[in-house]
């Protein structure tokens, strides 16, 4: 009877444990969804006349600018990402591994840094401006970046690496048998690419474009620097200039609906286009590039590297050296760096802690409810920084006014913004942890907390470290939410870049930008290490 009683109470205790874990995960997800709920609530306060006024005065232009920019940047990223991935994945040439790194280094440069650098370089006394005048003379005007084409150039250079990574992984899959079969049927090289390789690339391109378009919809830095009216910039101006939170909420709701609509359409079309390659197919051997091919490859990849990383890095190093020589990198500058470091460390730690119940509950339960919580925890992906800041402001003013204007408001916004990164990284690590390990620990007399502390956490520390680094780096670069929610007099490196750029203080903006690039390098190393492991396992 005792054994039957224990067999009955064991599942009961496990059920209670999962119920409490699910409740904790639900609380985290509700807190993460708080900005969205308050944005919806505030937007519903707008009257019909106010909606009509928004539509007649702002919405048509904002919709056209935002959607046009997303389409143009998507085209630019596909062109740059797929072309560079094709050569690196399908040809063996000197410096191939270096080329892979050069294609992902642009991810270290925030879009607002890109915009500031290129507007400076294309001035009459800038490097590119002087070169332009030497080549074409003063009668030909300098290129103007303060339009949709300039913003497209900046965001394409900043975002093509996402498409490159996914396209390179897809092109590295063994598809030799399919290509050989197409050639046997008389297909030319172009037909093989169009009818075999491109269909196999579509899922990877779609996934890369999903990331790119979401970044475009939520971008604030480049569009603000180049004064191009999109939803994010208009939301920020409504909040900071006019203090019209309800109108900002209405614009935010439309932007969120655009992001969600795009995600739903992308997943729908990708689910209807599934392509499989045989796993037993031989690995595609890399053809040795000829001298002419090597020259052409490096000419193309070198041009991309020059524009997407070489010129920005050279500009940052040059002006940082002038700042150092002029003793401008002083205690005040390191104070800004210290503020950025402190906020990033605290936000990353809180995000990892908050994400664990959601990831652990989903890894152990694997139910519709746990999957729903996992999906809703990713709401930060579709909420741009100004939207999250608006939701946090509305919530604090209504419920917790004593937190308004303090550091806590900024930390809450950053944790919500980047919680999806922490959840996904820990969920992937927990999925590889077999339940039998926990059962063995419990059979040896360890309680739930002891099992968590001595068994589970040590075994997933790699995934937790990855989650922490990812959140840390993105928090380090975050601009709009920090601009809106930071305490008075509390500046970070991105804020100083934004302020110094608006005042044309190049020697002060460059060191801050260089610090952000250096701080982002560890996350690239972790990402490429995991990427190499996955490709090796495939």
Secondary structure as UniProt FT lines:
FT   HELIX           2..32
FT   HELIX           34..44
FT   HELIX           48..54
FT   HELIX           55..59
FT   HELIX           60..90
FT   STRAND          91..92
FT   TURN            94..95
FT   HELIX           96..104
FT   HELIX           105..108
FT   HELIX           111..121
FT   TURN            124..125
FT   HELIX           127..136
FT   TURN            138..139
FT   HELIX           148..171
FT   HELIX           176..184
FT   TURN            185..186
FT   HELIX           189..192
FT   HELIX           193..197
FT   HELIX           198..218
FT   HELIX           221..225
FT   TURN            226..227
FT   HELIX           231..240
FT   HELIX           245..271
FT   TURN            279..280
FT   STRAND          287..288
FT   HELIX           291..305
FT   HELIX           306..310
FT   HELIX           311..325
FT   TURN            326..327
FT   HELIX           331..365
FT   HELIX           368..376
FT   HELIX           377..382
FT   HELIX           385..399
FT   HELIX           401..403
FT   TURN            404..405
FT   HELIX           407..431
FT   HELIX           435..443
FT   TURN            444..445
FT   HELIX           448..451
FT   HELIX           452..456
FT   HELIX           457..459
FT   HELIX           461..477
FT   HELIX           480..485
FT   TURN            488..489
FT   HELIX           493..502
FT   TURN            503..504
FT   HELIX           506..537
//
